[in-house]
Amino acid sequence: MNQVLDEIMIEYSSATEDKKGELNEQIKALKEMSNSFIEEWLLFEEKMDKFNEVHLELPKPTLSIMSKQENSFIQEINSDYFQKGLGYFKLLMYNQAVDHFNKTVSDHPEFLLSRVFLALSYLELGEKNEAYNHFQFVTSVSENDKINAISYNAMGCIQMFRKNVEKAEEYFNMAKKIDPALSFYSLS
């Protein structure tokens, strides 16, 4: 994925309109793959939690993108809206996910993970401006490196759709600088 996007970024500025159309389709496919990786990663975390609860009888582990404080916060709010939003998100029912994540964000604006999923849902619905605004908000207040890296990566993808290659590259580099260990970034 990284090599393909690197090649697209090099080729894009001098491409013909027809070629830009092809490159935009490739960017769209890369974004879908990136979203798939994020969803699979979250499903893996959920399965690991269930396995640990049933077989290891250990305290429930935290999601790796959340601090211990954030994890205790999610357990405190025990938001049905957030849990249902996650369910709808996993089922690719993004309109319903947006409704539930919006309610969670309204009730608990400090719960940034809900806002990230809200932004990802908007992105899946093609509402890039709305998604971008939420990702910008998250990066302006979050101290969580993984949440920020995910947000910058998504903002880079949105900038690529807007054909703003330089700004996209800036965001991809920010994501890579924050957390180079995550594999779904769009630069090598």
N, C-alpha and C positions, 0 to 999 in steps of 0.2 A: 504494500500500500504506500509506504513512504517513497519508494523509488518511483512509482507511477505518478504520485503527486509532484515530486520534484521535477519530473519530465514535463508534466502539464504546466507547471509554473514557468519553466524555461520557455516553453513553446507558446504560451498563451498570448503574450504581448505582441508577437509578430504574426499571429495566426490570422487567416482569412475568416470572414464571418461564418462560412460553412464549417471550417475547422473548429472555430470557437464553439459552435453548436455541439460538435462531437465531443470536444473537451468538457463542455458543461455536463453532458450526459455521463462522462467518465467521473467527473467530480460528484455528481449525484449518486452514482454507484458506490464511490468511496465513502460518502457520508452514510449511506445505508449500511455498508459493511461496518463502519465505525460504530453506529448505533447498535448494530447487532452484537458487536463485541461488548459494549457497555451493558446491554441487557443480559447477555450470557454471563458476564462477570457478576452482576447482581444476583442472578439465579444461582450461580455457584455459591455465593456468600450465604444465600438463604438455605440451600441444601446443607452446607457445612454447619450452619446453626442448628438445623434439625438433627443432623447426625450427632453432633456434640451433645445435644439435649438428651437424645434417646440412648446412645451407646456409651458415651464417655462420662455422663453425669457430671459434667463440668459446668461452672457458671456460664451463662449465655455469652458467647464471644461477641465482640463489637464488630460492626461493619468497618472494614479497613479505611473507608473514606470518612469515617466519623470519629471524633475524639471521644474519650470516655464521657466527658461532660455532655456532648451532643447525644450520645447513646442513652445516657440516663434521662436526658430530656425527652427523647422519643418515647421511652418507656413511661415517663410521667404523663405525657399528654395522651398516650394511648389513643391517638386520633383514629376513629373509625373512618373519617374522611381520607386521611393519609393512606391507611391500609387498603381501602377500596380503590383509591387512586392508583396505588401500586398494582392492584389486581387488574384494573382496566388497562393500565399501561402495558402490562405483560401480555394481555390479550389483544393488544394493538387497537384498543377502543379509545382513541385519543381524545375525542370530544368529551366522553364521560370522565376520562382521567383529568382533563382540564377543569371540569366542574368541581371535582373532589379536591384537587390540589389547590384551586382557587380558594375554596372554603378553608382549607388548612392554613394557607398563607394569610388569609384574612383573620383567622382566629389566633394564629401563632406566627406573626411576621418574622420573628427571630429564628424560626426553624428553616434554615437555608436549604437543607436537602429537599424539602418539599418544593421550594422555589426552583431548584435545579430540575426536578422532575416536571414541574409545570412548564418550564422553558423547553425541555426536551419534547414534551407533548405538543406544545405550540409549533416547534420545529417540524415535527412529524406531520402536522396538519398543514404545513406550508406557510404558516404565519410567522415568517422570519423576523419581521420588525418587533413583534410582541416577544418572541423568543429572545432576540438580541437584547431588548431592554431588560429582561429578567436576568440574563447572564451578566450584563453590565452591572446591575445592582449587586448581584452575588459577589462579583470580583471586587467591588468597591467596599464591601463590609466583611467578607469572609477572611478568616485567618487559616482556613484549612487548605493545605497545599493541593490535595487531590481534587477537592471541589473546584478550586480555582483553575487547576490544570484542565479539568473537564470543560469548564466554562470557556476558557480561552480557546481550547480546541474547537468547540462548537462555534464560537464567534469567528474563528478563522474560516470555518466551512461556510458560514453565512457570508462573509466577505468575498469568498471565492464565487459564490452564487451571484453576488453583486458585481462581479468582475473587477473587484478591487484587490488585485493580486498582492500588491505591496503591503497593504494592511493585513491581508490574510497571512502572509508570511510573518509579519510582526507578531500576530497572535499565536501562530503555530510555534514560533521561537520562544515566546513567553511560556507557553504550555510545556514545551520541552525543557526549558530552563528550570521551571518549578519542579517538575517531576519526570525526569528522563527515564525512569524505570517502567512507566506504563507504556504498553506497546502500541496503542492505537493512535499515536500522534502522527501528524501528516508531514513531518520532515525527518530526514535521516540525521 
